[in-house]
């Protein structure tokens, strides 16, 4: 049995986010259904400044940032452009 170590990177700055909840649920379903030894650890990157050590994990999955990306420009400011 192979060890598979997954790091989940929460980039939502302590804001509830359905996307990250889905990432966790999918990862946990994979863990439960896998024949391999799957471990999952979550890191609160923005709010708690937690970062995984690259050598400790095989897979890194990251959420986006809080808010609607269509409402911000590249500098994080509200854009006048609408989609």
PDB file as gemmi writes it, atoms N, CA and C in Angstrom:
CRYST1    1.000    1.000    1.000  90.00  90.00  90.00 P 1                      
ATOM      1  N   UNK A   1       0.849  -1.176   0.000  1.00  0.00           N  
ATOM      2  CA  UNK A   1       0.000   0.000   0.000  1.00  0.00           C  
ATOM      3  C   UNK A   1       0.895   1.240   0.000  1.00  0.00           C  
ATOM      4  N   UNK A   2       0.585   2.156  -0.881  1.00  0.00           N  
ATOM      5  CA  UNK A   2       1.364   3.382  -1.034  1.00  0.00           C  
ATOM      6  C   UNK A   2       0.762   4.512  -0.195  1.00  0.00           C  
ATOM      7  N   UNK A   3       1.617   5.350   0.370  1.00  0.00           N  
ATOM      8  CA  UNK A   3       1.162   6.551   1.079  1.00  0.00           C  
ATOM      9  C   UNK A   3       0.944   7.683   0.087  1.00  0.00           C  
ATOM     10  N   UNK A   4      -0.206   8.322   0.175  1.00  0.00           N  
ATOM     11  CA  UNK A   4      -0.509   9.509  -0.628  1.00  0.00           C  
ATOM     12  C   UNK A   4      -0.846  10.628   0.345  1.00  0.00           C  
ATOM     13  N   UNK A   5      -0.028  11.667   0.337  1.00  0.00           N  
ATOM     14  CA  UNK A   5      -0.195  12.769   1.291  1.00  0.00           C  
ATOM     15  C   UNK A   5      -0.720  14.000   0.556  1.00  0.00           C  
ATOM     16  N   UNK A   6      -1.900  14.459   0.965  1.00  0.00           N  
ATOM     17  CA  UNK A   6      -2.565  15.576   0.293  1.00  0.00           C  
ATOM     18  C   UNK A   6      -2.592  16.795   1.205  1.00  0.00           C  
ATOM     19  N   UNK A   7      -2.167  17.938   0.683  1.00  0.00           N  
ATOM     20  CA  UNK A   7      -2.255  19.216   1.391  1.00  0.00           C  
ATOM     21  C   UNK A   7      -3.363  20.041   0.742  1.00  0.00           C  
ATOM     22  N   UNK A   8      -4.342  20.443   1.555  1.00  0.00           N  
ATOM     23  CA  UNK A   8      -5.415  21.313   1.079  1.00  0.00           C  
ATOM     24  C   UNK A   8      -5.114  22.730   1.550  1.00  0.00           C  
ATOM     25  N   UNK A   9      -4.992  23.654   0.609  1.00  0.00           N  
ATOM     26  CA  UNK A   9      -4.619  25.032   0.924  1.00  0.00           C  
ATOM     27  C   UNK A   9      -5.851  25.925   0.865  1.00  0.00           C  
ATOM     28  N   UNK A  10      -6.301  26.367   2.036  1.00  0.00           N  
ATOM     29  CA  UNK A  10      -7.475  27.242   2.141  1.00  0.00           C  
ATOM     30  C   UNK A  10      -7.005  28.686   1.990  1.00  0.00           C  
ATOM     31  N   UNK A  11      -7.374  29.310   0.880  1.00  0.00           N  
ATOM     32  CA  UNK A  11      -6.947  30.681   0.584  1.00  0.00           C  
ATOM     33  C   UNK A  11      -8.065  31.692   0.845  1.00  0.00           C  
ATOM     34  N   UNK A  12      -9.100  31.296   1.573  1.00  0.00           N  
ATOM     35  CA  UNK A  12     -10.298  32.119   1.706  1.00  0.00           C  
ATOM     36  C   UNK A  12     -10.278  33.109   2.863  1.00  0.00           C  
ATOM     37  N   UNK A  13      -9.156  33.243   3.547  1.00  0.00           N  
ATOM     38  CA  UNK A  13      -8.976  34.262   4.588  1.00  0.00           C  
ATOM     39  C   UNK A  13     -10.084  34.221   5.641  1.00  0.00           C  
ATOM     40  N   UNK A  14     -10.360  33.003   6.128  1.00  0.00           N  
ATOM     41  CA  UNK A  14     -11.334  32.775   7.199  1.00  0.00           C  
ATOM     42  C   UNK A  14     -12.777  33.076   6.791  1.00  0.00           C  
ATOM     43  N   UNK A  15     -13.058  33.065   5.491  1.00  0.00           N  
ATOM     44  CA  UNK A  15     -14.420  33.266   5.010  1.00  0.00           C  
ATOM     45  C   UNK A  15     -14.971  31.923   4.532  1.00  0.00           C  
ATOM     46  N   UNK A  16     -16.214  31.648   4.916  1.00  0.00           N  
ATOM     47  CA  UNK A  16     -16.858  30.402   4.496  1.00  0.00           C  
ATOM     48  C   UNK A  16     -16.930  30.381   2.975  1.00  0.00           C  
ATOM     49  N   UNK A  17     -16.599  29.231   2.380  1.00  0.00           N  
ATOM     50  CA  UNK A  17     -16.560  29.133   0.932  1.00  0.00           C  
ATOM     51  C   UNK A  17     -17.023  27.744   0.509  1.00  0.00           C  
ATOM     52  N   UNK A  18     -18.063  27.677  -0.301  1.00  0.00           N  
ATOM     53  CA  UNK A  18     -18.601  26.395  -0.756  1.00  0.00           C  
ATOM     54  C   UNK A  18     -17.584  25.630  -1.593  1.00  0.00           C  
ATOM     55  N   UNK A  19     -16.787  26.340  -2.374  1.00  0.00           N  
ATOM     56  CA  UNK A  19     -15.787  25.672  -3.208  1.00  0.00           C  
ATOM     57  C   UNK A  19     -14.790  24.886  -2.384  1.00  0.00           C  
ATOM     58  N   UNK A  20     -14.307  25.482  -1.299  1.00  0.00           N  
ATOM     59  CA  UNK A  20     -13.333  24.770  -0.463  1.00  0.00           C  
ATOM     60  C   UNK A  20     -14.000  23.608   0.272  1.00  0.00           C  
ATOM     61  N   UNK A  21     -15.246  23.803   0.675  1.00  0.00           N  
ATOM     62  CA  UNK A  21     -15.988  22.703   1.299  1.00  0.00           C  
ATOM     63  C   UNK A  21     -16.073  21.524   0.326  1.00  0.00           C  
ATOM     64  N   UNK A  22     -16.333  21.812  -0.940  1.00  0.00           N  
ATOM     65  CA  UNK A  22     -16.401  20.753  -1.955  1.00  0.00           C  
ATOM     66  C   UNK A  22     -15.047  20.080  -2.155  1.00  0.00           C  
ATOM     67  N   UNK A  23     -13.979  20.856  -2.160  1.00  0.00           N  
ATOM     68  CA  UNK A  23     -12.627  20.291  -2.289  1.00  0.00           C  
ATOM     69  C   UNK A  23     -12.369  19.306  -1.149  1.00  0.00           C  
ATOM     70  N   UNK A  24     -12.734  19.698   0.071  1.00  0.00           N  
ATOM     71  CA  UNK A  24     -12.540  18.809   1.226  1.00  0.00           C  
ATOM     72  C   UNK A  24     -13.374  17.538   1.089  1.00  0.00           C  
ATOM     73  N   UNK A  25     -14.640  17.679   0.683  1.00  0.00           N  
ATOM     74  CA  UNK A  25     -15.516  16.513   0.548  1.00  0.00           C  
ATOM     75  C   UNK A  25     -15.005  15.549  -0.523  1.00  0.00           C  
ATOM     76  N   UNK A  26     -14.569  16.080  -1.648  1.00  0.00           N  
ATOM     77  CA  UNK A  26     -14.039  15.226  -2.724  1.00  0.00           C  
ATOM     78  C   UNK A  26     -12.773  14.506  -2.259  1.00  0.00           C  
ATOM     79  N   UNK A  27     -11.901  15.235  -1.566  1.00  0.00           N  
ATOM     80  CA  UNK A  27     -10.663  14.638  -1.061  1.00  0.00           C  
ATOM     81  C   UNK A  27     -10.957  13.536  -0.050  1.00  0.00           C  
ATOM     82  N   UNK A  28     -11.918  13.773   0.844  1.00  0.00           N  
ATOM     83  CA  UNK A  28     -12.278  12.772   1.847  1.00  0.00           C  
ATOM     84  C   UNK A  28     -12.936  11.547   1.217  1.00  0.00           C  
ATOM     85  N   UNK A  29     -13.733  11.753   0.167  1.00  0.00           N  
ATOM     86  CA  UNK A  29     -14.330  10.625  -0.552  1.00  0.00           C  
ATOM     87  C   UNK A  29     -13.229   9.787  -1.209  1.00  0.00           C  
ATOM     88  N   UNK A  30     -12.250  10.457  -1.817  1.00  0.00           N  
ATOM     89  CA  UNK A  30     -11.108   9.745  -2.402  1.00  0.00           C  
ATOM     90  C   UNK A  30     -10.374   8.951  -1.323  1.00  0.00           C  
ATOM     91  N   UNK A  31     -10.166   9.580  -0.173  1.00  0.00           N  
ATOM     92  CA  UNK A  31      -9.473   8.923   0.941  1.00  0.00           C  
ATOM     93  C   UNK A  31     -10.209   7.649   1.368  1.00  0.00           C  
ATOM     94  N   UNK A  32     -11.519   7.733   1.488  1.00  0.00           N  
ATOM     95  CA  UNK A  32     -12.323   6.596   1.949  1.00  0.00           C  
ATOM     96  C   UNK A  32     -12.409   5.474   0.920  1.00  0.00           C  
ATOM     97  N   UNK A  33     -12.388   5.827  -0.354  1.00  0.00           N  
ATOM     98  CA  UNK A  33     -12.559   4.810  -1.395  1.00  0.00           C  
ATOM     99  C   UNK A  33     -11.236   4.260  -1.939  1.00  0.00           C  
ATOM    100  N   UNK A  34     -10.143   4.888  -1.587  1.00  0.00           N  
ATOM    101  CA  UNK A  34      -8.837   4.469  -2.114  1.00  0.00           C  
ATOM    102  C   UNK A  34      -8.314   3.230  -1.399  1.00  0.00           C  
ATOM    103  N   UNK A  35      -7.616   2.414  -2.149  1.00  0.00           N  
ATOM    104  CA  UNK A  35      -6.928   1.274  -1.558  1.00  0.00           C  
ATOM    105  C   UNK A  35      -5.572   1.691  -0.986  1.00  0.00           C  
ATOM    106  N   UNK A  36      -5.175   2.902  -1.270  1.00  0.00           N  
ATOM    107  CA  UNK A  36      -3.901   3.432  -0.775  1.00  0.00           C  
ATOM    108  C   UNK A  36      -4.112   4.090   0.592  1.00  0.00           C  
ATOM    109  N   UNK A  37      -3.014   4.371   1.269  1.00  0.00           N  
ATOM    110  CA  UNK A  37      -3.051   5.044   2.564  1.00  0.00           C  
ATOM    111  C   UNK A  37      -3.031   6.559   2.318  1.00  0.00           C  
ATOM    112  N   UNK A  38      -4.212   7.171   2.282  1.00  0.00           N  
ATOM    113  CA  UNK A  38      -4.344   8.586   1.949  1.00  0.00           C  
ATOM    114  C   UNK A  38      -4.473   9.403   3.232  1.00  0.00           C  
ATOM    115  N   UNK A  39      -3.617  10.427   3.369  1.00  0.00           N  
ATOM    116  CA  UNK A  39      -3.737  11.357   4.489  1.00  0.00           C  
ATOM    117  C   UNK A  39      -3.992  12.754   3.933  1.00  0.00           C  
ATOM    118  N   UNK A  40      -4.803  13.511   4.665  1.00  0.00           N  
ATOM    119  CA  UNK A  40      -5.196  14.856   4.234  1.00  0.00           C  
ATOM    120  C   UNK A  40      -4.928  15.823   5.372  1.00  0.00           C  
ATOM    121  N   UNK A  41      -4.285  16.932   5.053  1.00  0.00           N  
ATOM    122  CA  UNK A  41      -4.085  17.996   6.040  1.00  0.00           C  
ATOM    123  C   UNK A  41      -4.472  19.322   5.397  1.00  0.00           C  
ATOM    124  N   UNK A  42      -5.226  20.125   6.154  1.00  0.00           N  
ATOM    125  CA  UNK A  42      -5.684  21.430   5.676  1.00  0.00           C  
ATOM    126  C   UNK A  42      -4.807  22.529   6.256  1.00  0.00           C  
ATOM    127  N   UNK A  43      -4.464  23.509   5.408  1.00  0.00           N  
ATOM    128  CA  UNK A  43      -3.662  24.658   5.823  1.00  0.00           C  
ATOM    129  C   UNK A  43      -4.443  25.937   5.561  1.00  0.00           C  
ATOM    130  N   UNK A  44      -4.573  26.768   6.580  1.00  0.00           N  
ATOM    131  CA  UNK A  44      -5.250  28.059   6.464  1.00  0.00           C  
ATOM    132  C   UNK A  44      -4.179  29.093   6.101  1.00  0.00           C  
ATOM    133  N   UNK A  45      -3.939  29.238   4.816  1.00  0.00           N  
ATOM    134  CA  UNK A  45      -2.796  30.001   4.315  1.00  0.00           C  
ATOM    135  C   UNK A  45      -2.880  31.491   4.629  1.00  0.00           C  
ATOM    136  N   UNK A  46      -3.993  32.113   4.346  1.00  0.00           N  
ATOM    137  CA  UNK A  46      -4.086  33.569   4.523  1.00  0.00           C  
ATOM    138  C   UNK A  46      -4.406  33.995   5.954  1.00  0.00           C  
ATOM    139  N   UNK A  47      -5.356  33.322   6.600  1.00  0.00           N  
ATOM    140  CA  UNK A  47      -5.794  33.783   7.923  1.00  0.00           C  
ATOM    141  C   UNK A  47      -4.802  33.410   9.023  1.00  0.00           C  
ATOM    142  N   UNK A  48      -4.258  32.183   8.955  1.00  0.00           N  
ATOM    143  CA  UNK A  48      -3.333  31.719   9.998  1.00  0.00           C  
ATOM    144  C   UNK A  48      -1.882  31.664   9.529  1.00  0.00           C  
ATOM    145  N   UNK A  49      -1.647  32.034   8.271  1.00  0.00           N  
ATOM    146  CA  UNK A  49      -0.301  32.020   7.697  1.00  0.00           C  
ATOM    147  C   UNK A  49       0.342  30.626   7.780  1.00  0.00           C  
ATOM    148  N   UNK A  50      -0.469  29.589   7.563  1.00  0.00           N  
ATOM    149  CA  UNK A  50       0.032  28.215   7.594  1.00  0.00           C  
ATOM    150  C   UNK A  50       0.482  27.812   6.193  1.00  0.00           C  
ATOM    151  N   UNK A  51       1.627  27.154   6.122  1.00  0.00           N  
ATOM    152  CA  UNK A  51       2.161  26.682   4.837  1.00  0.00           C  
ATOM    153  C   UNK A  51       2.710  25.274   5.009  1.00  0.00           C  
ATOM    154  N   UNK A  52       2.409  24.391   4.067  1.00  0.00           N  
ATOM    155  CA  UNK A  52       2.967  23.038   4.146  1.00  0.00           C  
ATOM    156  C   UNK A  52       4.428  23.025   3.711  1.00  0.00           C  
ATOM    157  N   UNK A  53       5.158  22.075   4.243  1.00  0.00           N  
ATOM    158  CA  UNK A  53       6.513  21.822   3.768  1.00  0.00           C  
ATOM    159  C   UNK A  53       6.377  20.993   2.490  1.00  0.00           C  
ATOM    160  N   UNK A  54       6.940  21.457   1.417  1.00  0.00           N  
ATOM    161  CA  UNK A  54       6.787  20.802   0.110  1.00  0.00           C  
ATOM    162  C   UNK A  54       7.199  19.335   0.154  1.00  0.00           C  
ATOM    163  N   UNK A  55       8.216  19.014   0.913  1.00  0.00           N  
ATOM    164  CA  UNK A  55       8.699  17.631   0.947  1.00  0.00           C  
ATOM    165  C   UNK A  55       7.780  16.688   1.731  1.00  0.00           C  
ATOM    166  N   UNK A  56       6.795  17.233   2.448  1.00  0.00           N  
ATOM    167  CA  UNK A  56       5.909  16.404   3.262  1.00  0.00           C  
ATOM    168  C   UNK A  56       4.643  15.949   2.543  1.00  0.00           C  
ATOM    169  N   UNK A  57       4.415  16.429   1.303  1.00  0.00           N  
ATOM    170  CA  UNK A  57       3.164  16.130   0.607  1.00  0.00           C  
ATOM    171  C   UNK A  57       3.419  15.742  -0.846  1.00  0.00           C  
ATOM    172  N   UNK A  58       2.494  14.948  -1.368  1.00  0.00           N  
ATOM    173  CA  UNK A  58       2.564  14.511  -2.761  1.00  0.00           C  
ATOM    174  C   UNK A  58       1.655  15.340  -3.663  1.00  0.00           C  
ATOM    175  N   UNK A  59       0.536  15.804  -3.107  1.00  0.00           N  
ATOM    176  CA  UNK A  59      -0.474  16.528  -3.878  1.00  0.00           C  
ATOM    177  C   UNK A  59      -0.855  17.790  -3.126  1.00  0.00           C  
ATOM    178  N   UNK A  60      -0.963  18.898  -3.864  1.00  0.00           N  
ATOM    179  CA  UNK A  60      -1.375  20.182  -3.295  1.00  0.00           C  
ATOM    180  C   UNK A  60      -2.623  20.650  -4.051  1.00  0.00           C  
ATOM    181  N   UNK A  61      -3.689  20.939  -3.298  1.00  0.00           N  
ATOM    182  CA  UNK A  61      -4.921  21.433  -3.896  1.00  0.00           C  
ATOM    183  C   UNK A  61      -5.270  22.739  -3.208  1.00  0.00           C  
ATOM    184  N   UNK A  62      -5.497  23.780  -3.998  1.00  0.00           N  
ATOM    185  CA  UNK A  62      -5.731  25.107  -3.445  1.00  0.00           C  
ATOM    186  C   UNK A  62      -7.076  25.662  -3.868  1.00  0.00           C  
ATOM    187  N   UNK A  63      -7.694  26.380  -2.942  1.00  0.00           N  
ATOM    188  CA  UNK A  63      -8.898  27.123  -3.289  1.00  0.00           C  
ATOM    189  C   UNK A  63      -8.471  28.455  -3.899  1.00  0.00           C  
ATOM    190  N   UNK A  64      -9.451  29.215  -4.364  1.00  0.00           N  
ATOM    191  CA  UNK A  64      -9.179  30.573  -4.818  1.00  0.00           C  
ATOM    192  C   UNK A  64      -9.262  31.526  -3.643  1.00  0.00           C  
ATOM    193  N   UNK A  65      -9.390  32.783  -3.935  1.00  0.00           N  
ATOM    194  CA  UNK A  65      -9.512  33.773  -2.864  1.00  0.00           C  
ATOM    195  C   UNK A  65     -10.983  34.071  -2.613  1.00  0.00           C  
ATOM    196  N   UNK A  66     -11.285  34.734  -1.499  1.00  0.00           N  
ATOM    197  CA  UNK A  66     -12.685  35.072  -1.249  1.00  0.00           C  
ATOM    198  C   UNK A  66     -13.186  36.114  -2.246  1.00  0.00           C  
ATOM    199  N   UNK A  67     -14.478  36.101  -2.462  1.00  0.00           N  
ATOM    200  CA  UNK A  67     -15.091  37.094  -3.346  1.00  0.00           C  
ATOM    201  C   UNK A  67     -15.300  36.576  -4.750  1.00  0.00           C  
ATOM    202  N   UNK A  68     -15.865  37.412  -5.579  1.00  0.00           N  
ATOM    203  CA  UNK A  68     -16.166  37.095  -6.963  1.00  0.00           C  
ATOM    204  C   UNK A  68     -15.020  37.589  -7.842  1.00  0.00           C  
ATOM    205  N   UNK A  69     -14.309  36.702  -8.520  1.00  0.00           N  
ATOM    206  CA  UNK A  69     -13.164  37.129  -9.331  1.00  0.00           C  
ATOM    207  C   UNK A  69     -13.560  38.007 -10.514  1.00  0.00           C  
ATOM    208  N   UNK A  70     -14.828  37.975 -10.905  1.00  0.00           N  
ATOM    209  CA  UNK A  70     -15.289  38.789 -12.028  1.00  0.00           C  
ATOM    210  C   UNK A  70     -15.491  40.245 -11.643  1.00  0.00           C  
ATOM    211  N   UNK A  71     -15.456  40.541 -10.342  1.00  0.00           N  
ATOM    212  CA  UNK A  71     -15.679  41.904  -9.886  1.00  0.00           C  
ATOM    213  C   UNK A  71     -14.384  42.638  -9.561  1.00  0.00           C  
ATOM    214  N   UNK A  72     -13.232  41.984  -9.703  1.00  0.00           N  
ATOM    215  CA  UNK A  72     -11.959  42.596  -9.337  1.00  0.00           C  
ATOM    216  C   UNK A  72     -11.005  42.622 -10.525  1.00  0.00           C  
ATOM    217  N   UNK A  73     -10.151  43.643 -10.548  1.00  0.00           N  
ATOM    218  CA  UNK A  73      -9.114  43.688 -11.573  1.00  0.00           C  
ATOM    219  C   UNK A  73      -7.885  42.934 -11.061  1.00  0.00           C  
ATOM    220  N   UNK A  74      -6.781  42.965 -11.792  1.00  0.00           N  
ATOM    221  CA  UNK A  74      -5.579  42.229 -11.428  1.00  0.00           C  
ATOM    222  C   UNK A  74      -4.951  42.721 -10.122  1.00  0.00           C  
ATOM    223  N   UNK A  75      -5.283  43.930  -9.672  1.00  0.00           N  
ATOM    224  CA  UNK A  75      -4.746  44.477  -8.435  1.00  0.00           C  
ATOM    225  C   UNK A  75      -5.690  44.274  -7.261  1.00  0.00           C  
ATOM    226  N   UNK A  76      -6.763  43.521  -7.453  1.00  0.00           N  
ATOM    227  CA  UNK A  76      -7.713  43.253  -6.401  1.00  0.00           C  
ATOM    228  C   UNK A  76      -8.735  44.352  -6.197  1.00  0.00           C  
ATOM    229  N   UNK A  77      -8.745  45.320  -7.108  1.00  0.00           N  
ATOM    230  CA  UNK A  77      -9.710  46.435  -6.986  1.00  0.00           C  
ATOM    231  C   UNK A  77     -10.964  46.108  -7.789  1.00  0.00           C  
ATOM    232  N   UNK A  78     -12.071  46.662  -7.331  1.00  0.00           N  
ATOM    233  CA  UNK A  78     -13.342  46.448  -8.032  1.00  0.00           C  
ATOM    234  C   UNK A  78     -13.244  46.987  -9.451  1.00  0.00           C  
ATOM    235  N   UNK A  79     -13.616  46.162 -10.393  1.00  0.00           N  
ATOM    236  CA  UNK A  79     -13.551  46.508 -11.814  1.00  0.00           C  
ATOM    237  C   UNK A  79     -14.898  47.046 -12.280  1.00  0.00           C  
ATOM    238  N   UNK A  80     -14.856  47.972 -13.209  1.00  0.00           N  
ATOM    239  CA  UNK A  80     -16.104  48.503 -13.777  1.00  0.00           C  
ATOM    240  C   UNK A  80     -16.634  47.595 -14.875  1.00  0.00           C  
ATOM    241  N   UNK A  81     -15.814  46.661 -15.327  1.00  0.00           N  
ATOM    242  CA  UNK A  81     -16.222  45.740 -16.382  1.00  0.00           C  
ATOM    243  C   UNK A  81     -17.161  44.686 -15.796  1.00  0.00           C  
ATOM    244  N   UNK A  82     -18.226  44.377 -16.495  1.00  0.00           N  
ATOM    245  CA  UNK A  82     -19.134  43.321 -16.033  1.00  0.00           C  
ATOM    246  C   UNK A  82     -19.148  42.198 -17.043  1.00  0.00           C  
ATOM    247  N   UNK A  83     -19.468  41.025 -16.561  1.00  0.00           N  
ATOM    248  CA  UNK A  83     -19.497  39.850 -17.412  1.00  0.00           C  
ATOM    249  C   UNK A  83     -20.906  39.361 -17.566  1.00  0.00           C  
TER     250      UNK A  83                                                      
END                                                                             
